[in-house]
Amino acid sequence: MRVRSGRTVRDLRRENRTAVLQRLYFDGPLSRFSLGPATGLSSGSISNVVAELVADGLVEEAGSVESAGGRPRTLLRVRPDSGYMIGVDVGETRIRIELFDLALTELARVERPLEVAGPRRIDRYDVAVVVRHLREGIVEVLQAADIAPERLLGVGIGVPGIVARTADGAVVHGQTIGWDAVPLERMLRDSHLLPDTVPYYIDNGAKTLGQAEMWFGAGRGARNAVVVLFGSGVGACVVSDDTRTGRAIEWGHLTVRVRGRRCRCGAQGCLEAYAGAEALLERWIEAGGRPPAPADEETALTAMLAAAYPTAGPDGTSAQADTTALAVLEETAEYLGAGFSDLINLFQPERILVGGWAGLQLGTRFLDSVRSYATSYALSYPAANVRINLGTFGPDAVTVGAGILPLADFFAHGGHRTEPEREEPLPAWRTTLQERAAH
């Protein structure tokens, strides 16, 4: 049956279920009485939808609250154990895999370091190695929490690079990591690790970071924001009324200096060649800096900050600051400020939020300087209407955002799991999951 707008009754029921689930999820627990004005639905529609959601095991009672002159009103909430998600961050030095319940409570975690296997940094992104880490990690978190894979709403994966949607599933174009049209979704699906009913959601890591900040972090309530991922390289996610789920942009590969430094993407003069943590450390070494060796990027950046901003000793005196490190950091702040000004002029956001492991380390030290440069380079009107702050999520932001991808799709379908065109019987997971991961 169709209504006049062209939508079916099923569409309307799904939209009503989505509205109730989202309000309970973000603002709950709520009573049936409170759900009416919060969703714009009639009391009859609320009663019907709540009854369905309770029968489906998605909503449960959560105590009661006194009403004005009447019986106490029963509070409702989304059941945390009514579904599970896996979030994955294919990061720059490690792969992090986390299992969440519906309330995004972490139930299990696995981390796998990405070791450099050859003379080039990109050798750590060997596709077969990454896929093996993903298979083994998914098995481990499910077994650690004793969750059957059939209960998963999906697996969200944040990756570096551009993600294209094809008939073969998500394909990753990661020029800076040596991935040329890698059919990651098909490779995972072909492993038969999970039931066909469990979907994979693969997207750019900056977008998954943006998802986390916009849903639960410093971006909540903003209609227009840019979330910046600052790690070995730099990327960004733009969220606006037209792109509520966010759109990843290759911000790090805007040209900030003609015929400038060679970027790891192969081009010259990219922002990432000056402002990414990898390039920042290279510039410090070229200027005479001496990071501890051997050391990974995070340890080296910590050492650089300590050299530039020495802390006071027990007697109250401070060591002399490393002027070389200070000069490189100040130059980096200016490059970042110029990059932020491009974001301000192009998108006129309400907020720019800085995340990523390097962004969180550096932001507390020179975010004020970045703000100053950004507003001086940008047009005055949009610059006066933007706030530039650190994101509120820590290093788990990409993983949490990846876990949100299947959750958002679950809500969009009114709390129904997306089903494939055909479903094949699968063997019992406990006896085959480890076996399938090894193939």
Backbone torsions as a table, in degrees:
resi	resn	phi	psi	omega
1	MET	NA	135.5	178.7
2	ARG	-112.8	144.8	173.2
3	VAL	-93.8	174.6	-171.3
4	ARG	-62.6	-29.6	-178.1
5	SER	-72.7	-6.9	-177.2
6	GLY	97.6	-14.1	177.4
7	ARG	-80.8	150.1	178.5
8	THR	-86.7	167.1	174.8
9	VAL	-60.7	-35.6	177.8
10	ARG	-62.6	-39.1	177.8
11	ASP	-60.9	-45.1	-179.2
12	LEU	-64.2	-40.9	178.4
13	ARG	-63.6	-41.4	179.7
14	ARG	-64.6	-42.4	179.7
15	GLU	-64.1	-39.6	178.2
16	ASN	-64.7	-42.2	177.9
17	ARG	-63.6	-41.8	178.7
18	THR	-60.5	-45.0	-178.6
19	ALA	-60.6	-44.6	-179.1
20	VAL	-67.7	-45.7	180.0
21	LEU	-60.5	-44.3	-178.2
22	GLN	-65.5	-40.5	179.7
23	ARG	-67.8	-40.6	177.3
24	LEU	-65.3	-36.7	-176.2
25	TYR	-70.2	-46.0	-175.4
26	PHE	-86.4	-30.9	-173.0
27	ASP	-120.3	-3.8	-175.2
28	GLY	-72.8	171.5	0.6
29	PRO	-70.1	147.0	178.3
30	LEU	-135.2	154.7	175.1
31	SER	-87.0	164.5	175.0
32	ARG	-58.4	-37.0	-179.9
33	PHE	-62.8	-41.7	-179.2
34	SER	-73.5	-27.0	-178.3
35	LEU	-66.6	-28.6	-178.9
36	GLY	-57.5	-63.3	179.9
37	PRO	-65.5	-27.5	-178.9
38	ALA	-70.4	-30.0	-177.5
39	THR	-108.6	-16.6	-175.3
40	GLY	79.8	11.3	-179.3
41	LEU	-94.9	155.3	177.9
42	SER	-72.8	162.0	179.9
43	SER	-62.1	-35.1	177.9
44	GLY	-65.3	-42.6	178.3
45	SER	-64.9	-40.7	178.2
46	ILE	-60.1	-46.3	-179.4
47	SER	-59.6	-44.2	-179.1
48	ASN	-65.7	-45.4	-177.8
49	VAL	-65.7	-44.7	179.9
50	VAL	-61.6	-40.9	178.9
51	ALA	-60.8	-41.8	178.1
52	GLU	-63.6	-46.0	-176.5
53	LEU	-67.1	-35.8	175.8
54	VAL	-66.6	-44.4	179.1
55	ALA	-62.5	-32.3	179.1
56	ASP	-81.2	-3.9	179.0
57	GLY	79.2	16.5	-178.3
58	LEU	-94.0	-24.2	-176.7
59	VAL	-126.8	144.8	179.0
60	GLU	-140.5	163.3	176.7
61	GLU	-74.3	146.3	-177.8
62	ALA	-138.7	55.3	179.2
63	GLY	87.6	-162.4	-177.9
64	SER	-147.1	165.8	178.5
65	VAL	-135.9	144.3	-179.8
66	GLU	-66.6	142.7	175.7
67	SER	-110.6	164.5	-177.7
68	ALA	-76.4	98.7	174.2
69	GLY	80.4	6.9	-179.7
70	GLY	-130.2	-167.8	178.7
71	ARG	-70.6	153.9	176.0
72	PRO	-57.4	144.7	-179.9
73	ARG	-96.1	132.9	179.5
74	THR	-73.9	133.1	177.2
75	LEU	-92.0	147.7	-178.5
76	LEU	-124.3	151.6	176.1
77	ARG	-148.5	161.3	174.3
78	VAL	-74.6	133.0	-179.7
79	ARG	-71.7	121.5	-179.2
80	PRO	-62.3	-30.5	-176.3
81	ASP	-93.5	16.2	-179.4
82	SER	-86.4	-1.5	177.2
83	GLY	-175.5	161.7	-177.4
84	TYR	-138.1	151.8	178.8
85	MET	-134.1	150.9	171.5
86	ILE	-112.9	131.4	175.3
87	GLY	-113.9	136.9	-176.6
88	VAL	-128.5	135.1	172.8
89	ASP	-116.2	106.6	171.5
90	VAL	-82.6	89.8	-171.1
91	GLY	-89.5	-164.3	-173.7
92	GLU	-89.1	-26.0	178.6
93	THR	-124.9	-10.0	-177.6
94	ARG	-157.9	163.7	170.4
95	ILE	-109.5	126.1	179.1
96	ARG	-112.7	129.7	-179.1
97	ILE	-125.7	125.2	-178.4
98	GLU	-130.6	142.6	175.8
99	LEU	-105.5	129.8	-178.6
100	PHE	-122.4	152.1	165.9
101	ASP	-87.6	-174.6	-173.8
102	LEU	-66.8	-21.9	177.5
103	ALA	-86.6	7.7	-177.8
104	LEU	61.7	31.1	169.9
105	THR	-81.6	129.0	-179.7
106	GLU	-71.6	126.5	179.7
107	LEU	-104.8	-28.6	179.4
108	ALA	-160.5	154.8	-177.5
109	ARG	-146.8	143.9	174.9
110	VAL	-137.2	138.8	174.4
111	GLU	-126.2	138.9	178.4
112	ARG	-126.7	119.6	177.8
113	PRO	-67.8	146.4	175.0
114	LEU	-102.4	99.5	-177.8
115	GLU	-83.1	144.8	174.7
116	VAL	-73.1	119.7	-174.9
117	ALA	-99.7	-0.4	-177.2
118	GLY	-152.3	-169.0	-176.4
119	PRO	-72.1	-16.1	-176.9
120	ARG	-109.3	149.2	-179.7
121	ARG	-60.7	-34.4	-175.8
122	ILE	-70.5	-9.2	-179.7
123	ASP	-65.3	-19.3	179.1
124	ARG	-70.1	-13.5	-177.9
125	TYR	-98.5	29.5	174.6
126	ASP	-52.5	123.3	-172.2
127	VAL	-59.0	-44.0	-178.4
128	ALA	-62.3	-37.6	179.0
129	VAL	-67.6	-44.0	179.7
130	VAL	-61.9	-45.3	-179.8
131	VAL	-63.3	-39.4	178.7
132	ARG	-63.5	-43.2	177.0
133	HIS	-59.7	-40.7	179.9
134	LEU	-64.3	-47.2	-179.2
135	ARG	-60.6	-49.9	-176.8
136	GLU	-65.9	-39.4	-179.0
137	GLY	-67.2	-39.4	178.0
138	ILE	-62.2	-42.4	177.2
139	VAL	-60.0	-46.1	-175.0
140	GLU	-63.8	-45.0	-177.2
141	VAL	-68.8	-36.2	178.1
142	LEU	-65.1	-43.3	-179.1
143	GLN	-71.1	-36.0	179.8
144	ALA	-62.5	-36.0	-179.4
145	ALA	-96.9	-1.4	-179.8
146	ASP	57.0	49.5	179.5
147	ILE	-113.6	128.5	176.3
148	ALA	-72.2	138.8	-177.3
149	PRO	-62.1	-24.8	178.4
150	GLU	-63.1	-16.9	-179.4
151	ARG	-88.6	-3.6	178.8
152	LEU	-73.5	137.4	170.3
153	LEU	-78.9	-22.5	179.0
154	GLY	160.0	173.6	176.8
155	VAL	-119.6	117.5	177.3
156	GLY	-98.2	136.4	-175.7
157	ILE	-132.3	121.4	174.4
158	GLY	-95.7	127.9	-175.9
159	VAL	-128.9	154.7	171.5
160	PRO	-78.2	135.9	177.7
161	GLY	116.1	-177.0	-179.0
162	ILE	-92.3	133.4	179.6
163	VAL	-108.4	121.4	179.3
164	ALA	-106.6	141.8	177.8
165	ARG	-95.4	123.7	-179.4
166	THR	-131.1	173.2	176.4
167	ALA	-63.3	-19.4	179.9
168	ASP	-92.3	7.0	-176.9
169	GLY	97.3	-168.0	-177.5
170	ALA	-71.0	129.9	179.1
171	VAL	-119.2	132.5	-174.3
172	VAL	-103.8	126.3	174.0
173	HIS	-108.8	94.0	-177.1
174	GLY	-112.9	83.2	-174.2
175	GLN	-61.8	-37.1	-177.2
176	THR	-76.5	-13.2	178.2
177	ILE	-114.9	9.3	176.3
178	GLY	78.8	20.0	178.5
179	TRP	-99.5	118.4	179.7
180	ASP	-114.8	100.5	178.9
181	ALA	54.6	54.8	178.3
182	VAL	-79.8	119.4	-179.3
183	PRO	-80.2	67.8	-171.2
184	LEU	-60.3	-42.3	-178.6
185	GLU	-63.5	-43.2	179.7
186	ARG	-65.1	-38.4	179.9
187	MET	-63.1	-40.0	177.7
188	LEU	-71.0	-41.4	-179.8
189	ARG	-65.5	-38.6	-179.2
190	ASP	-67.6	-17.9	178.3
191	SER	-74.5	-13.7	-179.7
192	HIS	53.8	34.1	179.6
193	LEU	-70.7	-40.7	-176.6
194	LEU	-118.3	158.3	175.5
195	PRO	-57.5	151.9	179.2
196	ASP	-61.4	-20.2	-179.7
197	THR	-76.6	-9.9	-179.1
198	VAL	-97.4	112.3	-176.5
199	PRO	-83.5	155.5	170.6
200	TYR	-103.3	138.5	176.8
201	TYR	-122.3	106.7	-175.2
202	ILE	-111.6	127.8	-178.8
203	ASP	-151.5	169.3	179.2
204	ASN	-62.6	140.1	-177.2
205	GLY	-61.8	-32.9	177.5
206	ALA	-64.8	-34.6	178.6
207	LYS	-69.3	-40.6	179.5
208	THR	-67.4	-35.7	172.9
209	LEU	-59.8	-44.2	178.3
210	GLY	-60.6	-40.1	177.8
211	GLN	-56.8	-47.2	-177.5
212	ALA	-63.5	-46.0	-177.7
213	GLU	-67.9	-36.3	-178.2
214	MET	-75.7	-32.2	-179.8
215	TRP	-80.0	-44.6	-169.8
216	PHE	-131.1	-4.0	-172.4
217	GLY	-111.4	-145.3	-173.3
218	ALA	-71.1	-11.4	179.6
219	GLY	-92.7	-5.8	-176.0
220	ARG	-62.3	130.5	-179.0
221	GLY	95.0	-14.3	179.1
222	ALA	-81.8	141.2	177.5
223	ARG	-89.8	-21.7	-174.9
224	ASN	-147.7	114.7	-176.7
225	ALA	-147.7	158.1	171.7
226	VAL	-122.5	126.9	178.2
227	VAL	-109.2	122.5	-174.6
228	VAL	-101.8	130.4	174.5
229	LEU	-102.1	115.4	-175.3
230	PHE	-119.3	102.8	177.5
231	GLY	-132.8	-132.1	173.9
232	SER	-58.1	-39.1	172.2
233	GLY	-117.7	-169.0	178.7
234	VAL	-133.4	145.3	176.3
235	GLY	-149.9	176.9	-177.9
236	ALA	-153.1	157.3	175.2
237	CYS	-127.2	128.3	-179.9
238	VAL	-103.1	127.6	177.7
239	VAL	-120.2	127.1	179.0
240	SER	-146.3	179.5	178.2
241	ASP	-60.2	-29.6	-179.7
242	ASP	-82.0	-22.2	-178.1
243	THR	-133.6	70.7	-175.3
244	ARG	-64.6	-27.3	177.4
245	THR	-84.6	-6.0	177.9
246	GLY	92.5	152.0	176.9
247	ARG	-133.8	121.8	178.4
248	ALA	-73.2	138.1	177.1
249	ILE	-127.7	147.1	179.9
250	GLU	-84.5	62.3	-177.5
251	TRP	-61.1	-34.6	-177.6
252	GLY	-65.1	-13.1	-177.3
253	HIS	-111.7	22.2	164.7
254	LEU	-72.5	141.3	-179.7
255	THR	-80.4	120.5	178.5
256	VAL	-109.1	-8.5	178.0
257	ARG	-153.2	115.6	-179.0
258	VAL	-64.6	131.9	-177.9
259	ARG	54.4	38.7	-179.5
260	GLY	-86.7	-154.8	-178.4
261	ARG	-60.1	148.1	177.4
262	ARG	-74.0	126.4	178.3
263	CYS	-86.8	159.0	178.9
264	ARG	-68.3	-11.6	174.9
265	CYS	-80.2	-11.9	-179.7
266	GLY	107.1	-19.7	-179.9
267	ALA	-83.9	174.3	178.9
268	GLN	-113.2	143.0	171.1
269	GLY	80.6	13.6	179.0
270	CYS	-67.5	151.8	174.3
271	LEU	-54.6	-40.4	-178.1
272	GLU	-62.1	-27.4	179.5
273	ALA	-71.9	-10.3	179.5
274	TYR	-119.5	-33.0	-170.3
275	ALA	-109.8	-15.5	175.4
276	GLY	-67.0	151.9	-177.7
277	ALA	-60.6	-37.8	179.6
278	GLU	-60.6	-48.5	179.9
279	ALA	-68.5	-36.5	178.9
280	LEU	-59.2	-45.1	179.2
281	LEU	-68.0	-38.1	177.6
282	GLU	-61.6	-41.8	-179.4
283	ARG	-66.8	-35.7	177.1
284	TRP	-63.9	-44.5	179.2
285	ILE	-64.2	-42.7	179.3
286	GLU	-62.2	-30.0	-179.7
287	ALA	-86.3	0.1	178.2
288	GLY	109.7	2.8	178.3
289	GLY	-69.2	154.9	-177.5
290	ARG	-130.7	86.5	175.0
291	PRO	-69.6	155.7	178.5
292	PRO	-62.8	144.7	-179.6
293	ALA	-131.9	138.6	-6.1
294	PRO	-78.8	151.0	179.9
295	ALA	-155.3	142.9	174.2
296	ASP	-78.3	174.9	-174.4
297	GLU	-61.7	-40.3	-177.7
298	GLU	-64.2	-43.2	179.0
299	THR	-66.2	-41.7	-179.8
300	ALA	-64.7	-40.2	179.4
301	LEU	-67.0	-38.2	175.7
302	THR	-59.8	-41.6	178.7
303	ALA	-65.2	-39.0	179.4
304	MET	-63.8	-43.4	178.9
305	LEU	-64.7	-39.7	178.8
306	ALA	-64.2	-35.9	178.6
307	ALA	-69.6	-39.5	-178.1
308	ALA	-76.2	-33.1	-176.6
309	TYR	-128.1	71.4	-177.7
310	PRO	-65.2	142.8	179.3
311	THR	-87.9	160.2	-179.8
312	ALA	-71.4	143.2	177.2
313	GLY	-81.2	-178.6	-179.7
314	PRO	-58.3	-29.7	-179.1
315	ASP	-88.2	4.7	177.3
316	GLY	90.3	-7.0	179.1
317	THR	-91.9	150.1	-179.8
318	SER	-111.8	147.5	174.0
319	ALA	-68.1	158.5	-179.5
320	GLN	-70.0	136.3	-179.3
321	ALA	-67.8	146.2	175.1
322	ASP	-76.3	104.9	-175.8
323	THR	-65.3	-28.2	178.2
324	THR	-67.4	-47.2	178.5
325	ALA	-62.1	-41.4	178.9
326	LEU	-61.0	-43.1	-177.9
327	ALA	-65.3	-41.2	179.3
328	VAL	-66.3	-41.4	179.2
329	LEU	-65.0	-40.5	179.5
330	GLU	-65.9	-40.0	176.8
331	GLU	-64.0	-39.1	178.0
332	THR	-63.6	-40.4	177.7
333	ALA	-59.7	-38.5	179.5
334	GLU	-69.1	-41.7	177.2
335	TYR	-62.5	-42.5	177.8
336	LEU	-64.1	-41.6	178.5
337	GLY	-60.6	-40.1	176.6
338	ALA	-64.8	-40.2	176.8
339	GLY	-64.6	-38.7	177.0
340	PHE	-65.2	-35.9	179.8
341	SER	-62.9	-35.3	175.6
342	ASP	-62.0	-43.6	178.6
343	LEU	-62.7	-40.3	179.9
344	ILE	-64.3	-47.0	-177.7
345	ASN	-68.6	-37.3	-176.9
346	LEU	-76.0	-42.9	-169.5
347	PHE	-114.6	-13.3	179.7
348	GLN	46.7	55.4	-176.9
349	PRO	-76.0	157.7	171.3
350	GLU	-73.0	-36.6	-175.6
351	ARG	-138.6	145.8	164.9
352	ILE	-119.5	123.7	-176.4
353	LEU	-114.6	132.8	-176.4
354	VAL	-104.7	122.8	177.3
355	GLY	-132.9	-167.8	-175.3
356	GLY	89.6	154.5	-173.6
357	TRP	-60.9	-40.1	180.0
358	ALA	-72.6	-38.9	179.0
359	GLY	-60.9	-39.7	-179.7
360	LEU	-70.7	-35.2	177.1
361	GLN	-69.0	-46.6	-173.8
362	LEU	-81.0	-31.1	-171.9
363	GLY	-58.6	-40.3	-178.5
364	THR	-66.5	-21.7	-177.4
365	ARG	-89.2	-43.7	-172.9
366	PHE	-134.6	25.0	177.6
367	LEU	-64.2	-35.7	178.2
368	ASP	-60.3	-40.6	179.6
369	SER	-67.1	-39.9	177.9
370	VAL	-62.3	-43.3	178.5
371	ARG	-57.9	-45.5	-177.3
372	SER	-61.5	-45.5	179.0
373	TYR	-66.4	-41.4	-178.0
374	ALA	-60.1	-46.0	-178.1
375	THR	-71.3	-28.1	179.1
376	SER	-75.5	-30.2	-179.8
377	TYR	-87.7	-24.3	-174.9
378	ALA	-86.1	165.0	172.8
379	LEU	-64.0	143.8	-168.9
380	SER	-64.8	-40.6	-175.2
381	TYR	-66.6	-54.7	178.9
382	PRO	-64.9	-30.1	178.9
383	ALA	-65.9	-32.4	-179.3
384	ALA	-76.0	-12.4	-175.1
385	ASN	-115.3	19.0	178.9
386	VAL	-120.3	144.8	173.2
387	ARG	-112.6	131.7	179.9
388	ILE	-112.3	115.2	-175.3
389	ASN	-141.0	167.8	172.3
390	LEU	-76.1	146.7	170.8
391	GLY	-68.1	161.7	-176.6
392	THR	-95.7	-10.6	178.2
393	PHE	-87.6	147.9	177.2
394	GLY	-86.4	-150.3	-176.6
395	PRO	-66.4	-11.5	179.5
396	ASP	-86.5	3.2	-171.3
397	ALA	-59.1	-43.3	-178.8
398	VAL	-65.0	-39.7	179.9
399	THR	-66.4	-44.7	177.9
400	VAL	-61.9	-44.8	178.8
401	GLY	-62.0	-36.6	176.5
402	ALA	-65.1	-38.4	176.6
403	GLY	-65.8	-27.2	178.8
404	ILE	-70.0	-27.2	-176.8
405	LEU	-55.3	-52.1	176.3
406	PRO	-67.6	-31.7	179.0
407	LEU	-65.3	-42.7	179.2
408	ALA	-62.3	-40.0	178.6
409	ASP	-67.2	-38.2	177.7
410	PHE	-60.7	-45.4	177.6
411	PHE	-65.7	-41.0	-178.9
412	ALA	-61.1	-27.2	177.8
413	HIS	-94.3	17.5	175.4
414	GLY	70.7	26.4	-179.2
415	GLY	83.1	15.8	175.0
416	HIS	-104.7	140.1	176.1
417	ARG	-74.9	142.6	175.3
418	THR	-73.1	135.2	-176.9
419	GLU	-110.5	141.9	173.9
420	PRO	-72.6	169.9	-178.5
421	GLU	-63.9	-34.6	176.7
422	ARG	-138.4	151.6	-177.3
423	GLU	-124.1	126.6	-179.7
424	GLU	-106.2	145.2	177.5
425	PRO	-64.8	143.9	-179.8
426	LEU	-121.6	152.4	177.2
427	PRO	-69.3	164.6	-179.7
428	ALA	-59.5	134.4	-171.8
429	TRP	-67.5	-35.1	-173.9
430	ARG	-64.5	-30.9	-176.6
431	THR	-94.3	-11.1	-173.9
432	THR	-123.1	-16.0	-172.5
433	LEU	-63.0	-46.9	179.4
434	GLN	-63.5	-38.0	-179.3
435	GLU	-64.6	-43.7	-179.3
436	ARG	-67.2	-32.7	-179.7
437	ALA	-66.3	-28.0	-175.2
438	ALA	-78.2	-17.0	-176.1
439	HIS	-81.0	NA	NA
